Amino acid sequence: MMSIAQVSKKFDLSQDTLRYYERIGLIPRVNRNKSGIRNYSEEDCRWVEFVKCMRGIGLPIETLIEYVKLYQQGDDTIEARKDLLTEQRKLLLTRMNEMSVVLERMNEKILRYEETISYRGTIVD
C-alpha cells in the first residue's frame, strides 16, 4: 500500500491531480484506511500509470472515464473496451501521421536557417 504522497512522487502527479482523477472517475475509487486516508494498492497504481500514459498521448478525459466505467461493469464489456481502444488507436495513428508531416516541415525550416547562418559566417577574401 502506498500513500497519496508516495503515489504522487512515483508518477510525478500532484496530489490534487490524483484526487481529481478519482473524483471524476478517471481512476476507480481508492480504498481508505480507518482515518479516511487513501491507501493506493498495486492495482490502483496500475490505473494511475495507465491514465497518465493515455493522457500523455492525448486521449480525452471523457474517453478514459467511459473506459473505466466499462471496466467496472465487468467482463461483459471486454469487447466494448477493445473497440474503444481500437478507435482511439486509429485517431492516434492519424495524429502521428499529421505530426510526422509537420516535423518534416520543421526540419526543412531549421536546415534552411542553419544554411543561412553558416553562409553568413563564412569569410570572403
Stockholm file with secondary structure:
# STOCKHOLM 1.0

chainA/1-125         MMSIAQVSKKFDLSQDTLRYYERIGLIPRVNRNKSGIRNYSEEDCRWVEFVKCMRGIGLPIETLIEYVKLYQQGDDTIEARKDLLTEQRKLLLTRMNEMSVVLERMNEKILRYEETISYRGTIVD
#=GR chainA/1-125 SS CBCHHHHHHHHTCCHHHHHHHHHTTSSCCCCBCTTSCBCBCHHHHHHHHHHHHHHHTTCCHHHHHHHHHHHHTCGGGHHHHHHHHHHHHHHHHHHHHHHHHHHHHHHHHHHHHHHHHHHHTCCCC
#=GC SS_cons         CBCHHHHHHHHTCCHHHHHHHHHTTSSCCCCBCTTSCBCBCHHHHHHHHHHHHHHHTTCCHHHHHHHHHHHHTCGGGHHHHHHHHHHHHHHHHHHHHHHHHHHHHHHHHHHHHHHHHHHHTCCCC
//
